[in-house]
Amino acid sequence: MTIAETISEKVRALKPEQQERVLAFIERLARQPPASLPAEPYGSAAGLVQDLTLEVFRENRKTMWGSATDRELDHDRHLRRTDEEERQPGA
């Protein structure tokens, strides 16, 4: 059953006054423009860098985590290795 069929079935079960309210709601909803995201970030996201390069990311990560290596920061590598081993039997 499609959504339209389900809605139709449920609306038919309502009293005529309730059906009118549903129709008014649908008409209001149809007149509203679709919701969209703001063109520019605002609030706490306003100052975020949008064109972060891998080099800048690694530099920031090094500043934040100090001397930790990429391997130390890649804490789930053993999970990926296990998954790869399971996909390649006998490897």
GROMACS elastic network, one bead per residue, 0.5 to 0.9 nm:
[ bonds ]
;  ai    aj funct       b0    kb
    1     4     6  0.81952   500
    1     5     6  0.60720   500
    1     6     6  0.65400   500
    2     5     6  0.51421   500
    2     6     6  0.62381   500
    2     7     6  0.86269   500
    3     6     6  0.50369   500
    3     7     6  0.60845   500
    3     8     6  0.84568   500
    4     7     6  0.51385   500
    4     8     6  0.60318   500
    4     9     6  0.85594   500
    5     8     6  0.50164   500
    5     9     6  0.60940   500
    5    10     6  0.86153   500
    6     9     6  0.51345   500
    6    10     6  0.62442   500
    6    11     6  0.85928   500
    7    10     6  0.51603   500
    7    11     6  0.60357   500
    7    12     6  0.85706   500
    8    11     6  0.51180   500
    8    12     6  0.61445   500
    8    13     6  0.87770   500
    9    12     6  0.52782   500
    9    13     6  0.66210   500
   10    13     6  0.52729   500
   10    14     6  0.68885   500
   11    14     6  0.53021   500
   11    15     6  0.84202   500
   11    18     6  0.81765   500
   11    19     6  0.60718   500
   11    22     6  0.76623   500
   12    15     6  0.79292   500
   12    16     6  0.86696   500
   12    19     6  0.76231   500
   13    19     6  0.88569   500
   14    17     6  0.80132   500
   14    18     6  0.58765   500
   14    19     6  0.60166   500
   15    18     6  0.52796   500
   15    19     6  0.62385   500
   15    20     6  0.88206   500
   16    20     6  0.62963   500
   16    21     6  0.87834   500
   17    20     6  0.51858   500
   17    21     6  0.65145   500
   17    22     6  0.88435   500
   18    21     6  0.50273   500
   18    22     6  0.62549   500
   18    23     6  0.86329   500
   19    22     6  0.50365   500
   19    23     6  0.61830   500
   19    24     6  0.86388   500
   20    23     6  0.50283   500
   20    24     6  0.61565   500
   20    25     6  0.85754   500
   21    24     6  0.50646   500
   21    25     6  0.61527   500
   21    26     6  0.86343   500
   22    25     6  0.50607   500
   22    26     6  0.61878   500
   22    27     6  0.86483   500
   23    26     6  0.50944   500
   23    27     6  0.61903   500
   23    28     6  0.86495   500
   24    27     6  0.51451   500
   24    28     6  0.62247   500
   24    29     6  0.85609   500
   25    28     6  0.51269   500
   25    29     6  0.60619   500
   25    30     6  0.85722   500
   26    30     6  0.60870   500
   26    31     6  0.87241   500
   27    30     6  0.51000   500
   27    31     6  0.64250   500
   27    32     6  0.89906   500
   28    31     6  0.52556   500
   28    32     6  0.65982   500
   29    32     6  0.53916   500
   29    33     6  0.85451   500
   30    33     6  0.78760   500
   32    35     6  0.84470   500
   33    36     6  0.87284   500
   36    39     6  0.86317   500
   37    40     6  0.84868   500
   37    41     6  0.89767   500
   38    41     6  0.66732   500
   38    42     6  0.80585   500
   40    46     6  0.76096   500
   41    44     6  0.83501   500
   41    45     6  0.55613   500
   41    47     6  0.79462   500
   41    48     6  0.81178   500
   42    45     6  0.54818   500
   42    47     6  0.81261   500
   43    46     6  0.54792   500
   43    47     6  0.84857   500
   44    47     6  0.70829   500
   44    48     6  0.82083   500
   45    48     6  0.54554   500
   45    49     6  0.89681   500
   46    49     6  0.87128   500
   49    52     6  0.60515   500
   52    55     6  0.82397   500
   52    56     6  0.63210   500
   52    57     6  0.64995   500
   53    56     6  0.52420   500
   53    57     6  0.61160   500
   53    58     6  0.86409   500
   54    58     6  0.61076   500
   54    59     6  0.85210   500
   55    58     6  0.52353   500
   55    59     6  0.62041   500
   55    60     6  0.86523   500
   56    60     6  0.60911   500
   56    61     6  0.84719   500
   57    60     6  0.51369   500
   57    61     6  0.60529   500
   57    62     6  0.85548   500
   58    62     6  0.60382   500
   58    63     6  0.85409   500
   59    62     6  0.51297   500
   59    63     6  0.62668   500
   59    64     6  0.86715   500
   60    63     6  0.50421   500
   60    64     6  0.61667   500
   60    65     6  0.85538   500
   61    65     6  0.58490   500
   61    66     6  0.78249   500
   62    65     6  0.52042   500
   62    66     6  0.51255   500
   62    67     6  0.66166   500
   62    68     6  0.73096   500
   62    69     6  0.84029   500
   63    66     6  0.54525   500
   63    67     6  0.84259   500
   65    68     6  0.60017   500
   65    69     6  0.89098   500
   65    73     6  0.85969   500
   66    69     6  0.87135   500
   68    71     6  0.80543   500
   68    72     6  0.59482   500
   68    73     6  0.65882   500
   69    72     6  0.51165   500
   69    73     6  0.62498   500
   69    74     6  0.85512   500
   70    73     6  0.50769   500
   70    74     6  0.60329   500
   71    74     6  0.50429   500
   71    75     6  0.73566   500
   71    77     6  0.80863   500
   72    75     6  0.61681   500
   73    76     6  0.86535   500
   74    77     6  0.57404   500
   74    78     6  0.89514   500
   75    78     6  0.75038   500
   75    79     6  0.87760   500
   76    79     6  0.53336   500
   76    80     6  0.67309   500
   76    81     6  0.88616   500
   77    80     6  0.51528   500
   77    81     6  0.61311   500
   77    82     6  0.85829   500
   78    82     6  0.60880   500
   78    83     6  0.85768   500
   79    82     6  0.51228   500
   79    83     6  0.62233   500
   79    84     6  0.86616   500
   80    83     6  0.50009   500
   80    84     6  0.61339   500
   80    85     6  0.85516   500
   81    84     6  0.50731   500
   81    85     6  0.61166   500
   81    86     6  0.86133   500
   82    85     6  0.50556   500
   82    86     6  0.61987   500
   82    87     6  0.87049   500
   83    86     6  0.51516   500
   83    87     6  0.63605   500
   83    88     6  0.87992   500
   84    87     6  0.51117   500
   84    88     6  0.62748   500
   85    88     6  0.50830   500
   85    89     6  0.64490   500
   85    90     6  0.81043   500
   85    91     6  0.65284   500
   86    89     6  0.59822   500
   86    90     6  0.89254   500
   86    91     6  0.88629   500
   88    91     6  0.57608   500
